Every structure is written in C-alpha cells, then in structure tokens.
Amino acid sequence: MAGSFSSEVGALSVWAYVVISAACVGVLLWDLRGVRIYRALRVRGVPVKARCVGIEKDKSGQYAIKLNYTNVQDGRVYQFKESNYKNPPLGIGEESDALYDPAGYAPASLVSRHTLTGAFPYPSCVALPLLVAATIAFAGGI
C-alpha cells in the first residue's frame, strides 16, 4: 500500500514537471517569435508613410487604428492595424512613419512602436530560469 502511494506522488511530480516545462517552452517559443519579428522589421524593414484610415474602440476602452501604406516594390496598397492605445495617436487622414517587411514574415508596424525595449525577451528571463530550476528539482528528486 505504501509503495502504491509513493508511485502516485511520483506520477504527480512527473506530470507537474511536464506541465511546467511545456509552459516554459511555450513562453520561450512565443517570446523568440516576437524577437524574430522585431528583428525582421529592424533589419529588412522598409520605411514608408502610413495613413490612418480608421479608428475603432473596443469594449475595454482601448483604441485600435487602421493604417494604409503603399508597398514600394509592387505599388499595391496594404492595410494593417495597431491596437492597445489609450488615446489614438493619429487622427483619420494623418500620416506616420511605419516599417513593413518585404519578405512578408513580420506584420507592418508603426516606427513609434519599435523601440529597443521591443527586442528584449523579458518573458524568457523568467521562463528559462524556471525551466532550469524545475529540471534540477525533478532530476534531483526534490
């Protein structure tokens, strides 16, 4: 009976480790994707003028703006959306500097949204040590 109890506790520990490690790996992959998108725009990004063509307000009171820009390679007009503003940074018809990725890997973005803080992987700074600590704890039988 006692052996049965200890194997159940061990099974819970393995499942806890699987859940923790899966969550950490998911955060790491998500964060690295964000860094790659940021770098794609910083390295390959083509600067253009984007014109605000619409403003929307969501249920939480945040604003989203729709912007159009002209692709310099094919001359076509594309639209992208920037959201999570307390106040819209542009009025309809106003222009701002934007970057788009001609390879199409990264979505277009306003230059003002591309600061150096966008490239630092803050969530990975928590997820990676947590993954290492969980691995050490479960490998050591703690």
N, C-alpha and C positions, 0 to 999 in steps of 0.2 A: 504494500500500500504506500509506504513512504517513497519507494522508487517511482511509483506512478506519479506522485505529487511533484517530485523533483523534475521529471521529464516534462510535465506540463509547464512548470515555471521556465524550464529551458526553452520550450517551444514558444512561450510568450516573449522571451528575450530575443529569440531569433526573429520573430515577427516584428518586434519593436525595432530591431536593427534594420530589417528590410524596409520598414516604413520610414524611419529616419533617413536612411541612406538614399532611398528613392526620392524623398522630398528634397534632400540636399542636392542630389544630381540634377533634379528638375530645375531647381533655382539656379544652379551653375550654368546649365544649358540655356535657360531663358536669359540670364544676365549676359552671357557671352554673345548671344544673338544680338542683344541691344548694343553691345560694344562694337560688334562687326558692322551693324547698320550705321552707327555713328561714324566709324572709321571709313566706311564706304562713301559716305557723303563728304567727309573731310578730305579724302584722297582723290576720289573721282568726281565729286560733286561739281556740277556746272552751275555757276551763279546766273540767276535770272531775276526779273522783276515779276512778282506775283500780285495780281489784283484781287481784292476782296469782292466776291460776288454774292455773298450771303452770310447772314448771322443767325444762329439758332441758339435757343436757351433750353437746357434740359430740365428735368423735374427737380434736380438738386440745386438749380440756380446757376449752374456753370454755363459759360458760353462756348460755342464752337463756331469757327469761321470757315467758310468755303473760299478757296482761292483758285484762280486760274493762272496758268503760265503757259508760255509757248516754248515747245521743245525746239532748240536751235538747230538740231540735226534734221528733223523731218518737217518742221514748220507746223505741226499739229498742236492744238490747244488741249492741255490736260488739266484736270482738277484734283485738288487734294484738300484734306480737311485737317485743321488744327483745333484741338479741343482743350478743355480744362482751364479756361480763363475766368477769373472773377469779373473782369471787365473786358469787353472786346478790344484788342489792341489796334484794330483798324475799323474804319467805317466802310460802308459799301462804296466801291469805286476807288478807294485808296490803295496805294501800292506799297509793297515792302520787298526787301531782298529775300530771296529763297535759294535753296540748293536742291537739285534733283540729280539722281544717279542715272546716267545714260544707259547703263547696263540693266537697269530695272531691278536691281537687287534691293535697294533701300527706297522707301517711300520719300517723296519730296517733303521738305520741311523748311520753315522759316529760319533764317540765319540767326535771329534772336534766340531761338530755342536751342541753338548749337553752341553751348559754352563748353569749357573744358570739364565742368562737372558732369556733363553727359557721358563722358568717356570713362569715368572711374566706376569700376564694378563694385559698388557698395554692398549689394546683397551677397556677392561672392565672398566678401570679407567676413560674413557671418556663416554662410553655408559651408565653406571649406573647412574652417576650424571645427565646426560642429560635426562634420563628416569624419574628420580625423579623430576627434575625441570619442565619437561613438564607435569607431572601428577599434580603437585601442581598448575601450571599456569592454566591448563584447569579445574581443580576441583574448583579453586577459581574464575573462570570466567574472568581471565585476558586476 
